[in-house]
């Protein structure tokens, strides 16, 4: 199945079906570390889900598996009807372009304005939409209508993270993955970012998966997937 299926599907979030995935890494001393161990779960389209657990529990690895940045050693990852663990080459690249990524470090290009940073991921590609108009729309949606022409050095940490969230949404992804998005933010700004992610999820219908140990995030999520040493604990719900 071609990765274009995800991009051309109906507006809204992608369903996720993960079955028995595992991932190991070789440590410098030659030992094997099992970062994700036989994990299975399903996520409904449009949900906001937290992957919670302490540092080293496998949260980031699981997020990278969902985003196609890593391949599982075993198991199945089906997203929007697409078996992404089977993808290679151009098909894998096309799939990654349908996913929005937000990281703890904002990774903005320092010489570019906010609006140009949002456009950057799609700048080399042809699109059916006006890139500048969509970037401005997203920056307005994240509350930065007065900062469109500001470079990152003139933005606070919270404002930079808002630019990063707008950038992740430029291609209207059906799946948004956020890795510790509040880790570098103060308490008030972190709360604002969490509320923004929830608002945007509801506005655009994007399935949102957040790796975090921040209770401010988990309190806003529909479900919590709790990881410990790569294993998925019995599931609880916040709502």
Residue pairs with C-beta under 8 A, 6 or more apart in sequence:
1 81
1 82
1 83
2 91
2 94
3 82
3 87
3 91
3 92
3 94
3 95
3 98
4 94
5 80
5 81
5 82
6 14
6 79
6 80
6 81
6 82
6 95
6 98
6 174
7 94
7 97
7 98
7 171
9 80
9 81
9 174
11 172
11 205
12 45
12 46
12 174
12 205
12 206
13 44
13 45
13 46
13 47
13 174
13 175
13 205
13 206
13 207
13 208
14 45
14 79
14 80
14 174
14 175
14 207
15 42
15 43
15 44
15 45
15 79
15 80
15 81
15 207
16 41
16 42
16 43
16 66
16 77
16 78
16 79
16 175
16 207
16 209
17 42
17 76
17 77
17 78
17 79
18 39
18 40
18 41
18 42
18 66
18 75
18 76
18 77
18 78
19 40
19 75
19 76
19 78
20 38
20 39
20 40
20 74
20 75
20 76
21 36
21 38
21 39
21 40
21 65
21 72
21 74
21 75
21 76
21 77
21 85
22 34
22 36
22 37
22 38
22 39
22 72
22 73
22 74
22 75
22 230
23 34
23 35
23 36
23 61
23 65
23 70
23 72
23 73
24 32
24 33
24 34
24 35
24 73
25 32
25 33
25 35
26 32
26 33
27 33
34 230
35 58
35 61
35 230
36 58
36 61
36 62
36 65
36 72
36 230
37 58
37 229
37 230
37 231
38 75
38 231
39 62
39 75
39 227
39 230
39 231
39 232
40 75
40 232
41 225
41 232
41 235
43 49
43 207
43 209
43 223
44 207
45 174
45 205
45 207
46 201
46 205
46 206
46 207
47 207
47 208
47 222
47 223
48 197
48 198
48 201
48 207
48 208
48 209
48 210
48 220
48 221
48 222
49 207
49 208
49 209
49 210
49 221
49 222
49 223
49 224
49 225
50 210
50 211
50 212
50 217
50 218
50 221
50 223
50 224
50 225
51 59
51 62
51 63
51 209
51 210
51 211
51 212
51 225
51 227
52 59
52 212
52 213
52 218
52 224
52 225
52 226
52 227
53 59
53 213
53 226
53 227
53 228
54 213
54 228
55 213
57 227
57 228
57 229
57 230
58 227
58 229
58 230
59 179
59 211
59 212
59 213
59 227
60 179
60 180
60 211
61 70
61 230
62 211
62 227
63 177
63 179
63 209
63 211
64 70
65 71
65 72
65 77
66 77
66 79
66 99
66 175
66 177
66 209
67 96
67 99
67 101
67 175
67 177
68 84
68 87
68 92
68 95
68 96
68 99
69 96
71 85
72 85
75 85
76 83
76 85
77 83
77 84
77 85
78 84
79 175
80 174
80 175
82 95
84 92
84 95
87 95
97 121
97 125
97 171
98 171
98 173
98 174
98 175
99 173
99 175
99 176
99 177
100 168
100 169
100 171
100 173
100 175
100 176
100 177
100 206
101 168
101 176
101 177
101 178
101 179
102 161
102 164
102 165
102 168
102 176
102 177
102 178
102 179
102 181
103 164
103 178
103 179
103 180
103 181
104 179
104 180
104 181
104 183
104 184
105 184
106 152
106 157
106 160
106 161
106 163
106 164
107 164
108 117
108 152
108 160
108 163
108 164
108 167
109 116
109 117
109 120
109 152
110 151
110 152
110 153
111 151
112 120
112 151
112 152
113 148
113 149
113 150
113 151
114 139
114 144
114 147
114 148
114 149
114 150
114 151
114 152
114 155
114 163
114 166
115 132
115 135
115 136
115 139
115 148
115 149
116 135
117 152
117 163
117 167
118 135
118 138
118 139
118 163
118 166
118 167
118 170
119 131
119 132
119 135
119 170
120 167
121 167
121 170
121 171
122 131
122 170
122 171
123 131
127 171
131 170
134 170
135 166
135 170
136 148
138 166
138 169
138 170
139 145
139 147
139 148
139 162
139 163
139 166
141 166
141 200
141 203
142 162
142 163
142 165
142 166
142 196
142 200
143 162
143 196
144 159
144 162
144 163
144 166
147 154
147 155
147 159
150 159
152 160
152 163
155 163
156 189
157 184
157 185
157 186
157 189
158 185
158 186
158 189
158 192
158 193
161 181
161 182
161 184
161 185
161 189
161 193
162 193
162 196
165 181
165 193
165 196
165 197
165 200
168 176
168 178
169 176
169 200
169 204
169 206
172 204
173 206
174 206
174 207
175 206
175 207
175 208
175 209
176 197
176 201
176 206
176 207
176 208
176 209
177 208
177 209
177 210
177 211
178 197
178 208
178 209
178 210
178 211
178 212
179 210
179 211
180 211
180 212
180 213
180 214
181 193
181 197
181 210
181 212
181 217
182 189
182 190
182 193
182 194
182 212
182 214
182 216
182 217
183 214
185 193
187 216
190 214
190 216
191 216
194 214
194 216
194 217
194 220
195 220
197 208
197 210
197 217
197 220
198 220
200 206
201 208
210 217
210 221
212 218
218 224
218 238
219 238
220 238
221 238
222 237
222 238
222 239
223 235
223 236
223 237
223 238
224 235
224 236
224 237
224 238
225 232
225 235
226 232
226 233
226 235
226 236
227 233
